[in-house]
Amino acid sequence: KQAEKAVHQKKEQSKTKCRKARRRHINLVAEFNRRQRKNIWLETHIWHAKRFHMVKKWGYCLGDSPTEKSYRACYRAMTKHCLLQDLSYYCCLELSGKENELLKQLARICSIDTGLTFEEACCLSGRYEGSLNLYRADRYPEDMLGPVTFIWKPRDGAENRQLWIWMHPALKQDILRELKAIFQCSEPEETSIPEPVKTSVQEEKQTDVVLSLGKKRKKEDKEGEAAVPVKKIIGDGTRDPLKSYSWISQITGIVISDRTMEILRYRLIGPLSHSVLTETLKAASLQTV
């Protein structure tokens, strides 16, 4: 009787896989994509998540404060070595068109009384990055939009120029709306808008496994069992991936493109910053056609 009882009480083989199986690459990709439905991760998210307290702001998941007492180490790196910061959550707007038309309209949202403008010779050549405060069109000194940084693409002999404007994600919508108004860019440019690509059948099966494993810690998603299947992330925390991200003006010919999360941005602080860049970046050989 005891033997029969032991057979009946024998536990069924657990469907929960070991940690090594759960942390396989395809499982991690599916799980990471699922966790980015509401807040986008930066390229350095994993590194920061292991060392920082993370906060969710402006559609991103950002490192707020370190978990260890590393303030002295950071100060030492800034004063004697090199410290790197990930600023990829800053939004980038690209303006393309004739230089004269760009400068004519951009002069309406800034003022020479505050310092540098988009027409500054050192910045216009593309050698240096500039910074200024933007205002609503023809409203200086009232209705300030916020501070931005900008850099021109160096001249290549062509009539058209490219300008990249960087701003805080909290200011993006207001500045984008003002730029579209002054350049009269109301029609989306004819570009193919990438739709979120659904995962393969195998990845969907792995996703189901990951979701089922997660029920031990969390019974179900906020959306319940009818949660949206895992999709590859396209876009960023400040724009809808299904909406247009480029606009063109039929009058001025200016094109405004949203390059947020397409151009990564890092800041190096410290006396050895140039040395780090020299060792990291290798100059490519010139190729003449």
Backbone as CSV, one residue per row, in Angstrom:
resi,resn,N_x,N_y,N_z,CA_x,CA_y,CA_z,C_x,C_y,C_z
1,LYS,0.830,-1.206,0.000,0.000,0.000,0.000,0.870,1.263,0.000
2,GLN,1.913,1.231,0.785,2.802,2.388,0.817,3.455,2.610,-0.534
3,ALA,3.814,1.511,-1.216,4.448,1.637,-2.535,3.468,2.196,-3.552
4,GLU,2.214,1.705,-3.520,1.221,2.234,-4.440,0.940,3.706,-4.161
5,LYS,0.906,4.032,-2.891,0.666,5.420,-2.520,1.784,6.320,-3.029
6,ALA,3.001,5.837,-2.952,4.142,6.625,-3.429,4.067,6.844,-4.933
7,VAL,3.572,5.800,-5.667,3.459,5.934,-7.116,2.424,6.994,-7.477
8,HIS,1.278,6.971,-6.764,0.230,7.934,-7.057,0.649,9.358,-6.674
9,GLN,1.454,9.462,-5.635,1.853,10.787,-5.173,3.084,11.324,-5.901
10,LYS,3.582,10.509,-6.814,4.769,10.941,-7.547,4.438,12.206,-8.339
11,LYS,5.247,13.197,-8.150,4.989,14.476,-8.805,5.168,14.355,-10.314
12,GLU,4.277,15.027,-11.019,4.433,15.071,-12.466,5.661,15.897,-12.818
13,GLN,6.240,15.579,-13.958,7.429,16.294,-14.376,7.088,17.760,-14.622
14,SER,7.834,18.625,-13.981,7.544,20.055,-14.075,7.756,20.543,-15.499
15,LYS,6.801,21.356,-15.968,6.920,21.929,-17.310,7.827,23.147,-17.325
16,THR,8.171,23.640,-16.131,9.049,24.791,-16.043,10.468,24.391,-16.402
17,LYS,11.029,25.044,-17.408,12.376,24.708,-17.842,13.399,25.310,-16.896
18,CYS,14.599,24.802,-16.996,15.676,25.302,-16.151,16.038,26.721,-16.574
19,ARG,16.834,27.368,-15.741,17.189,28.766,-16.009,17.974,28.895,-17.305
20,LYS,18.825,27.943,-17.590,19.616,27.991,-18.817,18.718,27.950,-20.046
21,ALA,17.680,27.106,-20.002,16.761,27.011,-21.133,15.911,28.269,-21.263
22,ARG,15.526,28.831,-20.108,14.694,30.024,-20.142,15.462,31.230,-20.660
23,ARG,16.772,31.239,-20.490,17.581,32.383,-20.876,18.253,32.195,-22.228
24,ARG,17.750,31.269,-23.033,18.252,31.158,-24.387,17.927,32.429,-25.151
25,HIS,18.686,32.661,-26.217,18.577,33.940,-26.930,17.166,34.200,-27.432
26,ILE,16.539,33.232,-28.058,15.220,33.466,-28.638,14.189,33.759,-27.551
27,ASN,14.358,33.132,-26.384,13.449,33.441,-25.275,13.679,34.857,-24.767
28,LEU,14.945,35.265,-24.688,15.244,36.594,-24.180,14.725,37.674,-25.128
29,VAL,14.901,37.483,-26.424,14.428,38.466,-27.383,12.910,38.629,-27.283
30,ALA,12.197,37.508,-27.193,10.741,37.582,-27.082,10.323,38.262,-25.788
31,GLU,11.011,37.938,-24.705,10.676,38.532,-23.415,11.014,40.019,-23.390
32,PHE,12.157,40.385,-23.941,12.548,41.794,-23.958,11.590,42.619,-24.810
33,ASN,11.172,42.069,-25.955,10.217,42.786,-26.798,8.873,42.950,-26.094
34,ARG,8.467,41.925,-25.366,7.199,42.019,-24.630,7.273,43.126,-23.573
35,ARG,8.423,43.260,-22.930,8.576,44.250,-21.869,8.761,45.673,-22.407
36,GLN,8.905,45.807,-23.717,9.075,47.128,-24.320,7.798,47.635,-24.980
37,ARG,6.668,47.061,-24.634,5.419,47.498,-25.257,5.094,48.935,-24.917
38,LYS,5.388,49.351,-23.709,5.015,50.688,-23.272,6.213,51.617,-23.129
39,ASN,7.374,51.087,-22.754,8.548,51.909,-22.544,9.726,51.322,-23.311
40,ILE,10.284,52.119,-24.233,11.365,51.663,-25.094,12.674,51.642,-24.317
41,TRP,13.499,50.660,-24.609,14.813,50.539,-23.996,15.871,51.168,-24.891
42,LEU,16.896,51.761,-24.267,18.044,52.235,-25.009,18.962,51.057,-25.331
43,GLU,19.957,51.324,-26.175,20.898,50.268,-26.538,21.670,49.764,-25.319
44,THR,21.884,50.633,-24.346,22.657,50.284,-23.153,21.770,49.901,-21.979
45,HIS,20.519,49.527,-22.245,19.568,49.278,-21.157,20.028,48.141,-20.241
46,ILE,20.463,47.031,-20.822,20.841,45.875,-20.001,21.964,46.241,-19.045
47,TRP,22.962,46.977,-19.546,24.082,47.371,-18.689,23.593,48.246,-17.541
48,HIS,22.716,49.209,-17.845,22.227,50.099,-16.798,21.290,49.377,-15.835
49,ALA,20.471,48.456,-16.353,19.484,47.778,-15.501,20.161,46.959,-14.403
50,LYS,21.382,46.511,-14.651,22.105,45.717,-13.649,22.794,46.585,-12.605
51,ARG,22.894,47.879,-12.865,23.688,48.741,-11.985,22.948,49.982,-11.503
52,PHE,21.752,50.251,-12.042,21.041,51.481,-11.719,19.604,51.187,-11.314
53,HIS,19.030,52.121,-10.584,17.586,52.121,-10.367,16.950,52.734,-11.608
54,MET,16.035,51.996,-12.230,15.441,52.436,-13.491,14.131,53.177,-13.247
55,VAL,13.887,54.201,-14.060,12.648,54.961,-13.995,12.036,55.001,-15.401
56,LYS,10.734,55.152,-15.458,10.022,55.207,-16.735,9.544,56.632,-16.966
57,LYS,10.182,57.297,-17.936,9.851,58.686,-18.248,9.897,58.910,-19.753
58,TRP,8.958,59.733,-20.222,8.929,60.188,-21.611,8.904,59.026,-22.609
59,GLY,8.318,57.890,-22.199,8.217,56.751,-23.101,9.445,55.863,-23.119
60,TYR,10.410,56.120,-22.238,11.640,55.326,-22.182,11.820,54.750,-20.785
61,CYS,12.707,53.782,-20.703,13.128,53.218,-19.418,14.582,53.642,-19.210
62,LEU,14.816,54.541,-18.245,16.123,55.184,-18.101,16.725,54.894,-16.737
63,GLY,18.068,54.880,-16.692,18.774,54.719,-15.430,18.767,56.023,-14.654
64,ASP,18.305,55.969,-13.401,18.149,57.189,-12.601,19.320,57.396,-11.641
65,SER,19.567,56.418,-10.791,20.646,56.545,-9.810,21.310,55.186,-9.634
66,PRO,22.627,55.153,-9.387,23.335,53.871,-9.258,22.940,53.131,-7.984
67,THR,23.025,51.821,-8.043,22.694,51.000,-6.869,23.849,50.931,-5.880
68,GLU,25.050,51.271,-6.322,26.210,51.271,-5.442,26.726,52.694,-5.253
69,LYS,27.614,52.855,-4.311,28.180,54.173,-4.039,29.284,54.455,-5.062
70,SER,28.863,54.922,-6.218,29.814,55.140,-7.309,29.988,56.617,-7.645
71,TYR,29.544,57.499,-6.769,29.649,58.918,-7.071,31.105,59.370,-7.124
72,ARG,31.923,58.851,-6.230,33.338,59.223,-6.233,34.016,58.694,-7.494
73,ALA,33.634,57.478,-7.903,34.226,56.906,-9.107,33.844,57.733,-10.342
74,CYS,32.579,58.183,-10.403,32.148,59.012,-11.526,32.871,60.357,-11.530
75,TYR,33.019,60.944,-10.345,33.724,62.230,-10.263,35.181,62.065,-10.666
76,ARG,35.797,60.956,-10.239,37.197,60.693,-10.599,37.331,60.508,-12.109
77,ALA,36.326,59.825,-12.731,36.389,59.617,-14.173,36.232,60.938,-14.925
78,MET,35.371,61.826,-14.436,35.153,63.099,-15.108,36.350,64.031,-14.984
79,THR,37.080,63.951,-13.878,38.186,64.885,-13.662,39.521,64.360,-14.164
80,LYS,39.676,63.003,-14.200,40.987,62.457,-14.553,40.948,61.510,-15.743
81,HIS,39.824,60.898,-16.000,39.764,59.890,-17.064,38.672,60.257,-18.072
82,CYS,37.686,59.398,-18.220,36.608,59.638,-19.186,35.328,58.986,-18.679
83,LEU,34.239,59.709,-18.774,32.925,59.207,-18.370,31.983,59.295,-19.563
84,LEU,31.258,58.215,-19.836,30.337,58.168,-20.966,28.899,58.174,-20.475
85,GLN,28.068,58.994,-21.110,26.637,59.044,-20.816,25.857,58.716,-22.082
86,ASP,24.794,57.950,-21.928,23.937,57.587,-23.056,22.787,58.587,-23.128
87,LEU,22.803,59.432,-24.150,21.758,60.441,-24.351,20.880,60.109,-25.545
88,SER,20.753,58.831,-25.857,20.001,58.427,-27.045,18.513,58.696,-26.908
89,TYR,18.046,58.969,-25.696,16.630,59.263,-25.537,16.296,60.688,-25.992
90,TYR,17.318,61.502,-26.230,17.062,62.824,-26.797,16.541,62.669,-28.221
91,CYS,15.617,63.519,-28.607,14.964,63.412,-29.913,15.735,64.203,-30.970
92,CYS,15.758,63.664,-32.171,16.474,64.289,-33.281,15.515,64.534,-34.437
93,LEU,15.471,65.775,-34.901,14.681,66.145,-36.077,15.642,66.576,-37.182
94,GLU,15.439,66.041,-38.354,16.308,66.339,-39.492,15.567,67.233,-40.480
95,LEU,16.214,68.338,-40.862,15.665,69.252,-41.855,16.527,69.173,-43.108
96,SER,15.894,68.993,-44.252,16.612,68.907,-45.526,15.973,69.867,-46.518
97,GLY,16.824,70.582,-47.254,16.318,71.514,-48.256,17.359,72.555,-48.594
98,LYS,16.932,73.585,-49.312,17.838,74.648,-49.706,18.283,75.443,-48.482
99,GLU,19.575,75.776,-48.464,20.147,76.462,-47.305,19.484,77.809,-47.057
100,ASN,19.262,78.597,-48.104,18.663,79.918,-47.931,17.253,79.825,-47.356
101,GLU,16.489,78.853,-47.829,15.122,78.686,-47.335,15.113,78.227,-45.883
102,LEU,16.041,77.356,-45.536,16.140,76.889,-44.151,16.475,78.048,-43.215
103,LEU,17.500,78.829,-43.564,17.926,79.927,-42.699,16.853,81.013,-42.606
104,LYS,16.138,81.248,-43.676,15.105,82.281,-43.690,14.004,81.975,-42.686
105,GLN,13.542,80.733,-42.666,12.442,80.379,-41.769,12.932,80.123,-40.344
106,LEU,14.136,79.563,-40.196,14.655,79.299,-38.855,14.944,80.594,-38.101
107,ALA,15.223,81.673,-38.825,15.476,82.959,-38.167,14.236,83.461,-37.432
108,ARG,13.074,82.942,-37.766,11.839,83.389,-37.126,11.652,82.792,-35.729
109,ILE,12.338,81.690,-35.427,12.129,81.025,-34.136,13.331,81.174,-33.203
110,CYS,14.295,82.040,-33.562,15.417,82.322,-32.666,15.782,83.788,-32.804
111,SER,16.702,84.260,-31.979,17.072,85.674,-32.004,18.565,85.803,-31.765
112,ILE,19.179,86.747,-32.457,20.607,87.006,-32.277,20.881,87.632,-30.913
113,ASP,19.859,88.179,-30.270,20.043,88.788,-28.952,20.382,87.750,-27.884
114,THR,20.033,86.490,-28.108,20.302,85.444,-27.115,21.650,84.764,-27.331
115,GLY,22.357,85.104,-28.422,23.661,84.488,-28.674,23.739,83.903,-30.070
116,LEU,24.183,82.645,-30.162,24.350,81.996,-31.454,23.001,81.780,-32.136
117,THR,23.044,81.730,-33.460,21.878,81.383,-34.260,22.280,80.304,-35.259
118,PHE,21.326,79.863,-36.056,21.622,78.838,-37.057,22.554,79.358,-38.154
119,GLU,22.686,80.695,-38.278,23.516,81.287,-39.327,24.957,81.502,-38.902
120,GLU,25.323,81.139,-37.676,26.693,81.345,-37.218,27.665,80.631,-38.147
121,ALA,28.735,81.345,-38.550,29.649,80.825,-39.568,30.300,79.520,-39.139
122,CYS,30.749,79.440,-37.876,31.444,78.233,-37.418,30.500,77.034,-37.374
123,CYS,29.223,77.280,-37.091,28.253,76.181,-37.050,27.738,75.847,-38.446
124,LEU,27.589,76.867,-39.289,27.048,76.651,-40.624,27.972,75.796,-41.482
125,SER,29.247,75.840,-41.188,30.201,75.022,-41.945,30.111,73.542,-41.574
126,GLY,29.507,73.238,-40.411,29.396,71.851,-39.973,30.523,71.379,-39.101
127,ARG,31.434,72.294,-38.722,32.585,71.894,-37.905,32.250,71.846,-36.419
128,TYR,31.286,72.642,-35.985,30.970,72.730,-34.569,29.468,72.566,-34.344
129,GLU,29.140,72.104,-33.148,27.750,72.002,-32.736,27.356,73.273,-32.007
130,GLY,26.162,73.755,-32.287,25.669,74.957,-31.642,24.502,74.668,-30.719
131,SER,24.206,75.617,-29.864,23.075,75.492,-28.940,22.382,76.841,-28.845
132,LEU,21.072,76.810,-28.730,20.290,78.045,-28.624,18.918,77.733,-28.053
133,ASN,18.148,78.779,-27.812,16.776,78.658,-27.330,15.814,78.952,-28.474
134,LEU,14.803,78.122,-28.605,13.807,78.301,-29.652,12.556,78.955,-29.075
135,TYR,11.910,79.785,-29.911,10.684,80.459,-29.545,9.638,80.199,-30.631
136,ARG,8.424,80.489,-30.332,7.391,80.387,-31.357,7.651,81.454,-32.422
137,ALA,7.220,81.182,-33.620,7.551,82.030,-34.761,7.159,83.482,-34.509
138,ASP,8.151,84.378,-34.630,7.946,85.826,-34.513,7.371,86.231,-33.156
139,ARG,7.715,85.461,-32.114,7.170,85.766,-30.785,8.258,86.086,-29.763
140,TYR,9.524,86.188,-30.189,10.595,86.517,-29.241,10.359,87.901,-28.644
141,PRO,10.552,88.109,-27.319,11.105,87.174,-26.315,10.053,86.381,-25.558
142,GLU,8.844,86.288,-26.066,7.790,85.543,-25.393,7.652,84.154,-26.018
143,ASP,6.877,83.319,-25.364,6.541,81.977,-25.853,7.792,81.165,-26.198
144,MET,8.638,80.980,-25.208,9.843,80.179,-25.416,9.483,78.695,-25.468
145,LEU,10.058,77.981,-26.445,9.805,76.539,-26.581,10.772,75.714,-25.747
146,GLY,12.053,76.095,-25.770,13.032,75.365,-24.968,14.398,75.363,-25.630
147,PRO,15.413,74.885,-24.910,16.775,74.833,-25.458,16.971,73.626,-26.371
148,VAL,17.772,73.807,-27.417,18.105,72.729,-28.346,19.576,72.844,-28.726
149,THR,20.111,71.760,-29.267,21.433,71.778,-29.880,21.277,71.377,-31.344
150,PHE,22.187,71.835,-32.185,22.055,71.561,-33.616,23.433,71.404,-34.239
151,ILE,23.464,70.729,-35.364,24.688,70.580,-36.137,24.320,70.434,-37.606
152,TRP,25.050,71.157,-38.458,24.839,71.102,-39.903,25.716,70.005,-40.502
153,LYS,25.195,69.356,-41.527,26.034,68.429,-42.276,27.009,69.250,-43.115
154,PRO,28.311,68.931,-43.084,29.284,69.726,-43.848,28.916,69.837,-45.321
155,ARG,29.277,70.948,-45.907,28.964,71.194,-47.316,29.675,70.184,-48.216
156,ASP,28.944,69.729,-49.215,29.520,68.812,-50.195,29.385,69.347,-51.615
157,GLY,29.117,70.656,-51.727,28.982,71.258,-53.039,27.570,71.312,-53.564
158,ALA,26.673,70.564,-52.956,25.285,70.548,-53.410,24.529,71.750,-52.844
159,GLU,23.410,72.077,-53.490,22.615,73.221,-53.047,21.845,72.908,-51.781
160,ASN,21.403,71.672,-51.641,20.624,71.283,-50.469,21.553,70.994,-49.290
161,ARG,21.055,71.308,-48.095,21.799,71.058,-46.863,20.931,70.226,-45.917
162,GLN,21.595,69.629,-44.929,20.915,68.859,-43.894,21.266,69.442,-42.539
163,LEU,20.259,69.551,-41.689,20.425,70.090,-40.350,19.771,69.149,-39.356
164,TRP,20.520,68.802,-38.306,19.984,67.941,-37.250,19.789,68.782,-35.988
165,ILE,18.604,68.737,-35.434,18.263,69.476,-34.219,17.929,68.467,-33.131
166,TRP,18.613,68.582,-31.980,18.413,67.675,-30.853,17.682,68.407,-29.740
167,MET,16.713,67.714,-29.138,15.916,68.336,-28.080,15.481,67.277,-27.068
168,HIS,15.063,67.765,-25.921,14.550,66.871,-24.887,13.216,66.292,-25.341
169,PRO,12.923,65.022,-25.023,11.655,64.425,-25.475,10.418,65.163,-24.996
170,ALA,10.510,65.885,-23.869,9.349,66.636,-23.397,9.043,67.835,-24.291
171,LEU,10.026,68.276,-25.093,9.835,69.441,-25.959,9.555,69.065,-27.402
172,LYS,9.652,67.801,-27.720,9.631,67.393,-29.121,8.339,67.772,-29.837
173,GLN,7.200,67.471,-29.273,5.938,67.695,-29.965,5.706,69.170,-30.252
174,ASP,6.020,70.051,-29.304,5.830,71.487,-29.520,6.769,72.009,-30.603
175,ILE,8.032,71.593,-30.560,8.998,72.072,-31.543,8.676,71.510,-32.920
176,LEU,8.291,70.243,-32.985,7.944,69.642,-34.270,6.736,70.337,-34.889
177,ARG,5.757,70.655,-34.060,4.560,71.347,-34.561,4.929,72.729,-35.095
178,GLU,5.845,73.426,-34.413,6.237,74.763,-34.858,7.050,74.698,-36.149
179,LEU,7.937,73.715,-36.275,8.725,73.574,-37.499,7.835,73.237,-38.690
180,LYS,6.869,72.374,-38.484,5.955,72.030,-39.576,5.122,73.241,-39.999
181,ALA,4.854,74.133,-39.044,4.054,75.311,-39.370,4.860,76.329,-40.173
182,ILE,6.097,76.607,-39.772,6.865,77.647,-40.466,7.336,77.174,-41.841
183,PHE,7.560,75.878,-42.001,7.985,75.352,-43.298,6.802,74.845,-44.134
184,GLN,5.603,74.914,-43.558,4.385,74.498,-44.254,4.481,73.044,-44.717
185,CYS,4.980,72.208,-43.824,5.093,70.772,-44.117,3.878,70.066,-43.523
186,SER,2.892,69.857,-44.332,1.655,69.244,-43.848,1.416,67.864,-44.430
187,GLU,2.013,67.580,-45.582,1.775,66.302,-46.240,2.898,65.325,-45.918
188,PRO,2.557,64.094,-45.535,3.598,63.095,-45.290,4.373,62.797,-46.565
189,GLU,5.692,62.632,-46.399,6.514,62.285,-47.552,6.195,60.862,-47.977
190,GLU,6.296,60.583,-49.254,5.956,59.265,-49.786,7.077,58.283,-49.481
191,THR,7.015,57.759,-48.276,7.962,56.736,-47.865,7.186,55.586,-47.276
192,SER,7.742,54.427,-47.365,7.069,53.238,-46.837,7.193,53.228,-45.336
193,ILE,6.063,53.231,-44.659,6.059,53.191,-43.198,6.189,51.747,-42.747
194,PRO,7.256,51.416,-42.010,7.436,50.024,-41.616,6.392,49.593,-40.609
195,GLU,5.732,48.485,-40.900,4.757,47.946,-39.964,5.459,46.989,-39.014
196,PRO,4.981,46.904,-37.781,5.597,45.969,-36.854,5.564,44.553,-37.416
197,VAL,6.737,43.943,-37.467,6.849,42.616,-38.047,6.525,41.571,-36.990
198,LYS,5.586,40.700,-37.313,5.217,39.671,-36.361,6.317,38.629,-36.292
199,THR,6.448,38.015,-35.145,7.485,37.014,-34.970,7.112,35.747,-35.708
200,SER,8.102,34.918,-35.934,7.866,33.654,-36.618,7.080,32.713,-35.720
201,VAL,6.639,31.593,-36.314,5.845,30.625,-35.545,6.653,30.089,-34.381
202,GLN,7.931,29.822,-34.641,8.763,29.284,-33.572,8.922,30.295,-32.451
203,GLU,9.105,31.574,-32.817,9.274,32.590,-31.792,7.994,32.797,-31.004
204,GLU,6.832,32.673,-31.681,5.565,32.809,-30.973,5.375,31.680,-29.966
205,LYS,5.811,30.460,-30.362,5.720,29.355,-29.417,6.604,29.618,-28.207
206,GLN,7.823,30.104,-28.472,8.715,30.408,-27.367,8.136,31.516,-26.497
207,THR,7.435,32.451,-27.130,6.809,33.528,-26.370,5.762,32.985,-25.418
208,ASP,4.972,32.027,-25.914,3.958,31.425,-25.046,4.607,30.761,-23.845
209,VAL,5.763,30.125,-24.088,6.470,29.483,-22.975,6.907,30.523,-21.972
210,VAL,7.467,31.649,-22.485,7.931,32.698,-21.593,6.790,33.282,-20.796
211,LEU,5.652,33.520,-21.460,4.497,34.078,-20.757,3.973,33.116,-19.708
212,SER,3.974,31.812,-20.047,3.493,30.834,-19.084,4.425,30.739,-17.897
213,LEU,5.746,30.895,-18.163,6.683,30.860,-17.052,6.513,32.083,-16.164
214,GLY,6.190,33.211,-16.771,6.038,34.428,-15.993,4.842,34.423,-15.088
215,LYS,3.915,33.482,-15.263,2.702,33.456,-14.440,3.004,33.091,-13.001
216,LYS,4.205,32.491,-12.745,4.532,32.158,-11.364,4.736,33.426,-10.548
217,ARG,5.318,34.444,-11.176,5.554,35.681,-10.464,4.397,36.659,-10.638
218,LYS,3.838,36.631,-11.835,2.765,37.559,-12.152,1.655,36.782,-12.840
219,LYS,0.495,36.729,-12.255,-0.550,35.843,-12.745,-0.937,36.155,-14.178
220,GLU,-1.079,37.426,-14.513,-1.436,37.759,-15.884,-1.098,39.207,-16.153
221,ASP,-1.028,39.542,-17.437,-0.755,40.908,-17.836,-1.919,41.803,-17.456
222,LYS,-1.676,43.113,-17.488,-2.766,44.057,-17.222,-3.855,43.923,-18.282
223,GLU,-3.440,43.528,-19.496,-4.425,43.357,-20.546,-5.140,42.018,-20.437
224,GLY,-4.688,41.159,-19.528,-5.312,39.854,-19.370,-4.815,38.871,-20.414
225,GLU,-5.579,37.812,-20.620,-5.175,36.784,-21.563,-5.236,37.277,-23.004
226,ALA,-5.974,38.355,-23.250,-6.098,38.874,-24.608,-4.999,39.873,-24.929
227,ALA,-3.815,39.681,-24.323,-2.702,40.596,-24.564,-2.230,40.497,-26.001
228,VAL,-1.670,41.614,-26.497,-1.197,41.655,-27.882,0.021,40.755,-28.022
229,PRO,0.098,39.930,-29.075,1.263,39.087,-29.255,2.536,39.900,-29.425
230,VAL,3.655,39.270,-29.135,4.924,39.961,-29.173,5.246,40.395,-30.594
231,LYS,5.676,41.649,-30.761,6.070,42.170,-32.055,7.422,42.855,-31.919
232,LYS,8.140,42.899,-32.995,9.413,43.591,-32.982,9.166,45.086,-32.845
233,ILE,10.000,45.723,-32.031,9.804,47.128,-31.736,10.285,47.979,-32.907
234,ILE,9.430,48.867,-33.400,9.784,49.832,-34.426,9.334,51.195,-33.951
235,GLY,10.231,52.177,-33.997,9.881,53.501,-33.525,10.545,53.796,-32.187
236,ASP,10.018,54.713,-31.445,10.597,55.080,-30.170,9.480,55.478,-29.221
237,GLY,9.873,55.978,-28.047,8.881,56.280,-27.035,8.094,57.542,-27.276
238,THR,8.438,58.331,-28.306,7.757,59.601,-28.524,6.955,59.635,-29.811
239,ARG,6.873,58.539,-30.543,6.095,58.537,-31.773,5.428,57.195,-31.978
240,ASP,4.326,57.206,-32.679,3.586,55.997,-33.004,4.244,55.339,-34.215
241,PRO,4.611,54.049,-34.126,5.282,53.399,-35.257,4.418,53.282,-36.499
242,LEU,3.090,53.441,-36.362,2.211,53.317,-37.514,1.925,54.656,-38.192
243,LYS,2.399,55.739,-37.601,2.161,57.056,-38.183,3.382,57.523,-38.976
244,SER,3.166,58.506,-39.825,4.248,59.018,-40.655,5.312,59.685,-39.795
245,TYR,6.560,59.569,-40.216,7.656,60.192,-39.488,8.461,61.125,-40.390
246,SER,7.921,61.479,-41.544,8.585,62.395,-42.450,7.528,63.218,-43.181
247,TRP,7.766,64.550,-43.260,6.805,65.447,-43.881,7.527,66.337,-44.890
248,ILE,6.839,66.693,-45.959,7.422,67.506,-47.019,6.496,68.670,-47.336
249,SER,7.100,69.795,-47.719,6.341,70.978,-48.107,6.349,71.108,-49.621
250,GLN,5.170,71.217,-50.196,5.061,71.388,-51.648,5.452,72.805,-52.078
251,ILE,5.496,73.741,-51.131,5.807,75.133,-51.455,7.307,75.397,-51.334
252,THR,7.879,75.057,-50.186,9.294,75.342,-49.945,10.212,74.187,-50.321
253,GLY,9.679,72.984,-50.436,10.510,71.825,-50.744,11.283,71.294,-49.553
254,ILE,11.029,71.818,-48.358,11.729,71.373,-47.146,11.131,70.052,-46.673
255,VAL,12.007,69.155,-46.239,11.585,67.856,-45.706,11.978,67.778,-44.240
256,ILE,11.020,67.466,-43.377,11.272,67.273,-41.941,11.129,65.787,-41.642
257,SER,12.176,65.202,-41.062,12.171,63.774,-40.742,12.461,63.590,-39.266
258,ASP,11.761,62.650,-38.658,11.969,62.316,-37.250,12.990,61.183,-37.176
259,ARG,14.185,61.487,-36.682,15.280,60.512,-36.604,15.514,60.026,-35.180
260,THR,14.544,60.169,-34.321,14.699,59.730,-32.933,14.957,58.228,-32.866
261,MET,15.937,57.833,-32.096,16.365,56.440,-31.886,16.975,55.833,-33.145
262,GLU,17.090,56.606,-34.218,17.800,56.129,-35.399,19.253,56.577,-35.364
263,ILE,19.509,57.681,-34.688,20.863,58.188,-34.495,21.148,58.163,-32.999
264,LEU,22.068,57.315,-32.590,22.416,57.219,-31.174,23.309,58.390,-30.786
265,ARG,23.227,58.776,-29.537,23.990,59.943,-29.072,24.629,59.611,-27.722
266,TYR,25.932,59.801,-27.650,26.675,59.571,-26.410,27.473,60.824,-26.077
267,ARG,27.679,61.048,-24.790,28.450,62.198,-24.333,29.660,61.705,-23.553
268,LEU,30.832,62.153,-23.950,32.074,61.813,-23.269,32.538,63.020,-22.467
269,ILE,32.806,62.813,-21.180,33.249,63.884,-20.290,34.574,63.456,-19.671
270,GLY,35.552,64.346,-19.683,36.825,64.053,-19.056,38.004,64.383,-19.950
271,PRO,39.198,64.519,-19.364,40.381,64.899,-20.144,40.839,63.834,-21.138
272,LEU,40.460,62.589,-20.932,40.891,61.522,-21.830,39.827,61.168,-22.870
273,SER,38.834,62.032,-23.058,37.764,61.727,-24.001,38.288,61.594,-25.418
274,HIS,39.173,62.516,-25.824,39.718,62.455,-27.178,40.585,61.216,-27.363
275,SER,41.292,60.830,-26.324,42.115,59.622,-26.420,41.256,58.381,-26.605
276,VAL,40.124,58.342,-25.894,39.212,57.206,-26.026,38.641,57.149,-27.441
277,LEU,38.243,58.300,-27.972,37.716,58.329,-29.331,38.777,57.926,-30.348
278,THR,40.010,58.368,-30.138,41.092,58.031,-31.071,41.339,56.533,-31.094
279,GLU,41.278,55.904,-29.921,41.511,54.467,-29.858,40.313,53.654,-30.343
280,THR,39.121,54.253,-30.250,37.897,53.525,-30.608,37.590,53.625,-32.100
281,LEU,37.680,54.841,-32.640,37.312,55.072,-34.032,38.551,55.004,-34.922
282,LYS,38.447,54.268,-35.995,39.528,54.143,-36.958,39.105,54.815,-38.262
283,ALA,39.942,55.703,-38.763,39.623,56.425,-39.978,39.642,55.479,-41.174
284,ALA,38.618,55.605,-42.016,38.532,54.768,-43.205,39.319,55.405,-44.336
285,SER,39.809,54.585,-45.217,40.561,55.084,-46.366,39.618,55.747,-47.366
286,LEU,40.065,56.820,-47.974,39.244,57.546,-48.934,39.114,56.751,-50.229
287,GLN,37.894,56.679,-50.742,37.638,55.977,-51.983,37.077,56.957,-52.996
288,THR,37.795,57.159,-54.057,37.352,58.066,-55.113,36.733,57.282,-56.241
289,VAL,35.563,57.734,-56.679,34.855,57.042,-57.762,35.380,57.517,-59.109
